[in-house]
Amino acid sequence: MIQKISELSRILNSSYSAKSILNSLHDFFADYFGVKKTELYTWDGTTSQLRDFSRNWLYIDDIFDKKVVAQYYKIYADVKEKNSFEAVDDRLYFPLKKQSKFIGMLEFTQAEQADELLKFLEVAGDVISLKVQNIILNEKMQKNINFHDSMKNIAKIIETQYELNYIVPLIGEMFDKFVSNHLIYIFLRKEDEEEFSLVWPGACNDEKIYGLISILTSDSECILTADKKTGVFPLISEGKLFGCIVTKSMEGKLNDKEVDYIEQLTNQVATTINRANVYAEILKHATLDALTGFYNKRQLEERLKQEVSSSRRQHLPLSVIMTDIDFFKSVNDTYGHAVGDLVLKTVSDVIRSQLREYDVAGRYGGEEFTILLPSAGIKDACMVAERLRKAVEKRLVDISKLTPEHKNISVTISLGVYQMQDGDEIPDLIIKADRALYEAKTGGRNKVVSAIEV
């Protein structure tokens, strides 16, 4: 008996997840007591339901039909009332407790040595219960940590981002991580429109969701479907309804705690998006891109006109560099949009450090930058472009604060260079430099191509 308990303790101590614990218990009871199958169900006090321990997002209501579910709840009630095991057909059910509190039950199928098994569990049941309770507490703690991290991240967005194109994917990713096994949808509507438009992700084909959001008003609270698998959380700020976040379960249900968390997150998101809408008009007339500090596209176009005019008037050369970050989409897909933003900011900082005071740098769009080099011919412009390429290639981006499992990543840029020629219209400078950039990217990336070579 002591040897078996010692062996059980050893394998439990070496298991750190619900799935590994259940696998270890299955192997242990199969080897020592001839048990064909071992299952473990835990009691969720928040929802008063039994969960599958190894798949804690699933209630037994999601696994079995109503008749079988009713049998399990009756068995669990009998086990609690007797404060002892229960035998049903070829199965044994044994209670798991923390002191006097019931936390679940073990299910054993076709135990060849049932009597020895029950004697062993009378002694070893507390060891299993303690390990199960620790796993449950750790998962709850991690969920709390994830929630507060999400709240802090959204607060950071409020301080640093005002463009919905950046905010919405970040919020979607945060919700995606927090509510496991749920599809997340973000709907917004313009102030002068009645209908909602899906803004994240790309598609929603569930007509029931559209039916639910159609009844939202500025006084609405969270709407949960009867099975608690779909939740609609309105985005309301300053008494105005301008969107909603929808969670749709792929397996489990939303419990009361998750609903409470999501409502808090949604309130924070509503503030974020409302401020973005307020600042949207202001930013339209701003000259700088909020993330990189470079000129925005509108102002870049104005500066291009000025530099072309000055170059022609003074009979000086003018060169243009178009550059973008190689495989930037995979950075977003792999590490998330927050890391993508950090990469954009880092690359723009590197570019800025390599330019002259009177050079002009602008964010043309997405991960693409435009650099105007007054008084620089094609040869000098190619030298500048090569210097930029090498500087970015050498720079490591520290992403550890955003993704603790990773420390540094590196990125490269491709560059296209063009010198203005007699007869060029203003748009030609961008078009021809961009054509050279295309050749750099199709030719292997992380390289400089001049329009002369194309």
Residue, then its C-alpha position, 0 to 999 in steps of 0.5 A: m500500500i505504501q509503495k503504491i501511494s508513493e508511486l501515485s504521489r510521484i506521478l502526480n508531482s510530475s504532472y502539470s496539466a489536467k490532461s497529463i494528470l488524467n493520463s497518469l491516473h489511467d495508467f496507474f489504475a490500469d497497472y495496479f487494479g486492472v481498471k479499463k478506463t479512468e475519468l475525472y469530473t469536477w464540480d463547478g460551483t459557479t454554474s452548478q455543473l459537472r465539467d470534464f477535468s481533462r477538457n475543462w471548457l466542456y460540461i458533461d451537458d456538452i458531452f452526453d445526451k440528456k438522459v446520460v447527463a441526468q444519470y451523472y447528476k444523480i450519481y454525483a448527488d448520491v456520492k455526496e449524500k453517502n460521502s462514499f463510493e457508488a457502484v453503478d453497473d460495471r462502474l465505480y464512482f469515488p468522491l473527491k473532496k477538499q476537507s468537507k467540500f466536494i470538488g468532483m468524482l472519479e469514474f472507474t470502468q471494469a475494475e478487476q480488483a474493485d475491493e483493493l481499489l476502494k481500500f486504496l482510494e480511502v487512503a490515497g483519495d486525499v492525495i488525488s483531490l489535493k492535486v486536482q484542486n491545485i490544478i483548478l486553482n492554478e487555472k483560475m489564477q491564470k485566467n485572472i492574470n490573463f484578464h488583468d493583462s488584457m485590461k492593462n493592454i487595452a488601457k495602453i491602446i487608449e493612450t497610444q492608438y487612435e486608429l480603428n484599423y489598429i485598435v480592432p485587431l488588437i482587441g479581437e486578439m485579446f478577447d480570443k486569448f481570454v475566451s478560449n474555444h469561442l469565436i469572437y466577432i466585432f461589429l461597429r456602426k457609424e453614427d448616421e447608420e442603423e445597421f452594424s458592419l462586421v469589422w473583425p474578423g473577415a466573415c460571420n455566416d451565423e444569421k442568428i447573431y445578426g438577429l441578436i444584434s439587430i435588437l440592441t439599443s443604447d439601453s441594452e445589456c449583455i444578451l445570452t442565448a438560452d444555452k449560454k453558448t453565444g453572448v452579445f455584449p453592446l459597446i456603449s459609451e456616453g449613452k451611445l450604442f456604436g457596436c458590439i462584441v459577440t462570442k460564439s462557443m465552439e464547445g463550452k458555455l460562458n459561465d457567470k465569471e466569464v460574462d462578468y469579465i467580458e462585460q468589464l472588458t467591453n466597457q473598457v473597449a467601448t471607451t477606447i473605440n469612442r475616443a478613437n472616433v472622437y480623434a478620427e477627424i482630428l487625425k485626418h488633418a494632422t501631419l504626422d503618423a501617430l505610430t511612427g512619427f513620420y509624415n502621414k500619407r496626406q502630408l507626404e504627398e504635399r511634401l513631395k509636391q514641394e520637393v519636386s518644385s524646389s528640385r526643378r527650380q534649383h536644377l538639383p536632383l531628387s531621389v525617392i526610396m520606397t521600402d517595406i518590411d519583408f514578410f510583415k504579415s507573418v509577424n502579425d500572424t505569428y506574434g500578434h498586432a501589438v508586436g507588429d506595431l512595435v516592429l513598425k516603430t522600431v524600423s521607423d526609428v532605425i530609418r530616422s537615425q540614418l537620414r539627414e535632417y532635411d530628408v523627408a520620411g513618410r508612412y505611405g501605408g501599412e508597412e510601406f515607407t517613402i523617403l525623399l532625398p533632396s539633392a541626391g542622385i541615383k548613386d547616392a540614393c542607392m548608397v543610402a538605401e543600402r545603409l538603411r537595409k543593413a541597419v534594419e537587418k542588424r537591429l534586434v526587436d525586443i518583444s519580451k514584454l509583449t510575448p514573454e515566451h519570445k525575446n528578440i526577433s529580427v526583420t529585413i526590408s526591401l527597397g526600390v530607388y528612383q531618381m526624378q527625370d525630366g518629363d516626370e509627373i509627380p505621381d511617376l516618382i512613387i510609381k517607378a520607385d514602387r516598381a523597383l521595390y516590387e522587383a526587389k521583393t520578387g527578386g529575393r527580398n532584403k535587397v536594394v533595386s534601382a529603377i535603372e536596373v528594372 
